[in-house]
């Protein structure tokens, strides 16, 4: 009789141990799934980087190294993504900084060479203020002087102020259109007042994937 009780007790203990291990395994599995889903959502539901942009990385690396800004390759790729998604013959949209007008560059390598060079210059003029340099890539170098005279560093508010002034003083407002619905409320239709936020969002994705 005692032997039967001992056997039952042993079986019960074995069963409880198995259930404990199963419970731990189940919890770990659930946490892994949740973590995977969260990471997947972070990477795949947010901004995405196109294959075209990734394919241009060797050229961006090359010219960034030439101009001493290798630490900003991710920023340059993010700018390209924001400008064109890597499509077309002027993926960095650097024609205006090259010749003063849109459409004069029709060679992707020249576009990247000029874009990287121009960014190196705005970084220098912006005294290392990364956000100011990024916004100046969109607004032009005049924005740097405007900021240095006003507040000394980039803010969202000063980007809106500059866009408003440039738009209000434009001889022909018809050549501008508000790129975003949010900008219309400020009547800030010169350039993209949310350019920095967009570029930084792409940069975060690149930080994970590069």
C-alpha positions in Angstrom: 0.0 0.0 0.0 2.8 2.3 1.0 4.6 1.4 -2.2 1.5 2.4 -4.3 1.4 5.7 -2.5 5.1 6.3 -3.1 4.6 5.5 -6.8 1.6 7.9 -7.1 3.6 10.6 -5.3 6.5 10.2 -7.6 4.2 10.3 -10.7 2.5 13.4 -9.3 5.9 15.0 -8.8 7.0 14.1 -12.3 3.8 15.5 -13.7 4.1 18.8 -11.8 7.7 19.1 -12.9 6.7 18.5 -16.6 3.9 21.1 -16.2 6.3 23.6 -14.7 8.7 23.1 -17.6 5.9 23.4 -20.1 4.7 26.6 -18.4 8.1 28.1 -18.6 8.5 27.0 -22.3 5.1 28.5 -23.1 5.9 31.9 -21.4 9.3 32.1 -23.3 7.6 31.2 -26.6 4.9 33.9 -26.1 7.5 36.5 -25.2 9.6 35.6 -28.2 6.6 36.0 -30.5 5.6 39.3 -29.0 9.2 40.6 -29.2 9.4 39.4 -32.9 6.1 41.1 -33.7 7.2 44.3 -32.1 10.5 44.4 -33.9 8.9 43.4 -37.2 6.4 46.2 -36.7 9.1 48.7 -35.9 11.1 47.8 -39.0 8.4 47.1 -41.4 5.5 49.3 -40.5 7.5 52.5 -40.3 9.6 54.2 -43.0 11.3 51.9 -45.5 14.4 52.3 -47.4 14.2 51.4 -51.1 16.6 48.9 -52.8 17.7 51.8 -55.1 19.0 53.8 -52.2 20.8 50.7 -50.8 22.4 50.1 -54.2 23.9 53.6 -54.2 25.7 53.1 -50.9 29.1 52.3 -52.5 29.0 55.7 -54.3 27.9 57.5 -51.2 30.7 55.8 -49.2 33.2 56.8 -51.9 32.3 60.5 -52.0 31.7 60.8 -48.3 35.2 59.5 -47.7 36.6 62.1 -50.1 34.9 65.0 -48.3 35.6 63.7 -44.8 32.1 63.0 -43.8 32.1 59.2 -43.7 30.3 59.4 -40.3 27.3 60.8 -42.1 26.7 58.1 -44.7 23.4 57.1 -43.0 22.3 60.7 -43.1 23.2 61.0 -46.8 21.3 57.9 -47.7 18.3 59.1 -45.7 18.4 62.4 -47.6 18.4 60.5 -50.9 15.5 58.5 -49.7 13.6 61.6 -48.8 14.5 63.4 -52.1 13.8 60.7 -54.6 13.7 57.2 -53.1 16.8 56.6 -55.2 14.9 56.9 -58.4 15.7 58.9 -61.5 18.9 60.3 -62.9 19.3 62.9 -60.1 18.7 60.8 -56.9 20.1 63.4 -54.6 18.1 66.2 -56.3 21.3 68.2 -56.3 20.9 70.1 -59.6 20.0 73.4 -58.0 23.2 73.4 -55.9 25.2 72.4 -59.0 23.9 74.8 -61.6 21.3 76.9 -60.0 18.3 75.3 -61.6 16.3 72.1 -61.6 17.1 69.3 -64.0 20.6 70.0 -65.1 22.0 66.8 -63.7 21.0 63.6 -65.6 23.7 61.3 -64.2 23.2 59.5 -60.9 26.9 59.5 -60.0 27.2 63.2 -60.6 24.1 63.7 -58.5 25.6 61.8 -55.6 29.0 63.5 -56.0 27.4 66.9 -55.9 24.9 66.1 -53.2 27.6 64.7 -50.9 29.9 67.7 -51.6 27.0 70.2 -50.9 26.1 68.4 -47.7 29.8 68.6 -46.5 29.6 72.4 -47.1 26.4 73.0 -45.3 27.7 70.9 -42.4 30.8 73.1 -42.3 28.8 76.3 -42.5 26.3 75.1 -39.8 29.2 74.6 -37.4 28.3 70.9 -37.0 24.6 71.5 -36.2 23.3 68.3 -38.0 19.7 69.3 -38.0 20.5 72.8 -39.4 22.6 71.2 -42.1 19.9 68.7 -43.0 17.2 71.4 -43.3 19.7 73.6 -45.3 20.0 70.8 -47.8 16.3 71.5 -48.5 16.1 75.2 -47.9 19.5 76.3 -49.2 22.5 77.9 -47.5 20.5 81.1 -46.9 18.8 79.2 -44.0 22.1 78.8 -42.2 22.7 82.6 -42.1 19.1 83.2 -41.1 19.4 80.8 -38.1 22.8 82.1 -37.0 21.4 85.6 -37.0 18.2 84.6 -35.2 18.6 81.9 -32.6 22.0 80.3 -33.4 20.7 76.7 -33.8 18.0 74.8 -35.6 14.4 74.5 -34.2 11.2 73.5 -35.9 9.8 77.0 -35.2 12.6 78.8 -37.0 12.2 76.5 -40.0 8.5 77.5 -40.2 9.5 81.2 -39.8 12.0 81.0 -42.6 9.6 79.2 -44.9 6.9 81.7 -44.3 9.2 84.7 -45.0 10.6 83.1 -48.2 7.1 82.2 -49.4 5.6 85.7 -48.6 8.5 87.5 -50.3 8.5 85.2 -53.4 7.9 87.2 -56.6 5.9 84.3 -58.0 4.1 82.2 -55.4 2.7 79.9 -58.0 6.0 78.1 -58.3 5.6 76.8 -54.8 3.0 74.4 -53.4 2.7 73.2 -49.8 4.2 69.7 -49.9 2.3 68.7 -46.7 -1.2 69.5 -45.5 0.2 70.5 -42.1 2.3 73.3 -43.6 -0.8 75.0 -45.1 -2.0 76.2 -41.7 1.3 78.1 -41.3 1.3 79.4 -44.9 4.8 78.0 -45.0 5.0 76.6 -48.5 8.7 77.3 -49.3 10.5 74.0 -49.1 9.6 71.3 -46.6 9.3 72.5 -43.0 9.3 68.9 -41.8 12.3 67.8 -43.8 14.5 67.2 -40.8 11.9 64.9 -39.2 11.5 62.8 -42.3 15.2 62.4 -42.9 15.8 61.5 -39.2 13.1 58.9 -39.4 14.8 57.2 -42.4 18.1 57.5 -40.6 16.7 55.5 -37.7 15.7 52.7 -40.0 19.2 52.7 -41.6 20.8 52.6 -38.1 19.1 49.2 -37.6 19.6 47.8 -41.1 23.1 49.0 -42.1 
